Each structure stands twice: as C-alpha cells, then as structure tokens.
Amino acid sequence: YQLEYEQDGKLIKEEFFTVGHGHKLPIGTKLREYSNEEIQKFFEEDTKIAIDDVNSLVNFSNINLQAYEILIEMALNLGRGNLKGFDLTLKALNKKPPDYIEASKQMLYNYNTDGSIHSETPWYTQVGTRAKNLSDLMAKIK
C-alpha cells in the first residue's frame, strides 16, 4: 500500500510503497505478493534497526521499560534514523529522573518559544490515534 495523509491541509501521498507491518519498500521495487515468512523477516529486521536506534539515543538503564518500548514503536513507525529528530522528547527522557510528561507532549507537538503549540509533529499527523495513544501511555509512566 501507499501511505496517504493530510498535513497542513494538504494531501500527501508517499512515493514509496509499504508491505506487511509497515516495511518500506525501496522506490522502484516491483510490486508483488509477499509470503508470511518474508513479511516476518522484514518485521524482525525493522525491529532490530528500531532497537539499535533507540539504544543509540537513550540510556536504557535510566528509563522505564514501557517508555523504552514506546520509543521502539515510534522508531518502527518513523523508519531508520528518524527518531533522532525528536530531540526534545529524547532530552526529556535522558534527564535524571526522566520527564515522561514532557516527553509525551514533545511526541505530538512542536512548540513556539512562548510555550504555545505551533503544529503537530509530522509523525502525529501521519499515524494519528496510534501516536496519541503512545503519548498518553508515556504521560502515565511514574
């Protein structure tokens, strides 16, 4: 399938296709049916990449396991290397102690210097309810 979503009132249609659990196919890939085994392999590879991304950005021993798992799901949604764009979310989680409330806010919104909301993050715009649910879970961590 090809992802479509609205951002800033504009319909966006991704150039690439995804398969299975959201695995991004390289542009130009010949479209075909994929076996369950292939889809499972894509998922395992994508999960390893997501875990590596999270491990490179946060100190696992500093955060709650649920926060770590939320970040892995975000990294899976965002694709290789894109979690680092959530620098304020990561900064909040790398504090001692972590600020889960602030991290949850930064997952969804970009803020103006006066603290007012400027816009939704592109991730929130694209995945909507899933992003909101993950942010809500992050905010409830004690």
N, C-alpha and C positions, 0 to 999 in steps of 0.2 A: 504494500500500500504506500501511498504518497501522503505525507503529513500536510494538512491544511489547517490554518488557524488565523484568527484575526489579531492584528497588532496595530495599535494606534489608528483604529478604524479602517485598516487596510487588510484585505485578504491575502495571506501569504501561503504559497504552495511551494514546498521544498522541492529542490531539483532532484533529490535522490529518493530512492525507494527504501523501505524498511521491510523486514520479514521477521516472523516469529515474535519474540518478546521485545521487539523494537531494534533489532540489529540493523545498522545502517549498511546498505549495500553500496559499493563504490559506483559513482556515476558511470553509466555506460554498461553496467552489468546486464547481461542477457537475462531477462525475466523468465523464471521457470518455477515449477513447484519444488519445494524443499522437503526432504524427509524429516520425520520427527527427530531422528538421530542428528541430522545436520543442524536443525534448529537448536537442539540441546547443546551441541558443541559450540555454536555461536554464543549461546547464553553463558556457558561456562567461561569462554574466552573473554566475553564482555565483562563478566563479573570479576574475573581476575584483574582486568585493567582497572575497573572501578575501585577495587580494594587497594591496588597499588597507588592510584591517585589519592585516595583518602589517607593512606598511610604516609604519603609524602607531604601532606598538608596539615595534619593534626597529630597531636601526641595522644595516641590511643589510651595510654595509662592515665591521662588527665580527664577524659570524658566518659560519660555514662555509655554503656553498651548500646542502649536504644538510640542515643544520639549518633553513635558510630554507624549503626545500621541505617539510620535515616540518611546520613551522608553517602553511604554506599548506594542507596536507591537514587538519590539525587545524581550521583556520578554516572549511574547507569542511564538515567534519563538524558543527561547533558552530553554524554559522549566523552571520549578520551581528552583529558586535559582541561576541560571546560569548567570544572568545579572551582578551579583557582580564581575564576572571575568573581566568585562570591567572597571576596576578601574580607568584607565586614562581618559576614557570617562566620568565617573561619577565625577572624580575630576575636570575636566574642567567645568562641569555643576554646580557643587557646589561652584565654585568661585563666588565672588561678584564683578562685574557682571559676569554672565556665559560666558564662551568662547565657543560659538557654533561652530566656525570654527575648533578649536582644538578637540572638541568632535566629530565632523563629521569625522575627519581624524582617530581618535582612534577607531572609529566604524569599520573601514575597514582594518587597517594595524597595524602590530607590528613593532616597530622601533628599530634600533640599537642605541647605545649611541651617535653616531655621527649625528643622525637625519635621516639617510638613511633608506629606507624601508627594513625590514628584511623578512617579509612574510605577507600574507593576514591572517586576523583573521579566525579561523575555521567557524565562523558564516557567514562571507562574502563568503568563499569557498562553504558553503552549500546552501545559499539562493541566491547568485549571484546578479542578477539585482534588486531584492527587497531590498537587503542591500544597494546597490549603490544608489537607488532612495531615501531611507530613509536618507542616509548620505548626499546626495545633498540637501534634504529638510532641514536637520539640519543646514547645512552651510549657507543657505539663511535666517535664522532667524536673525532678528535685535534686 
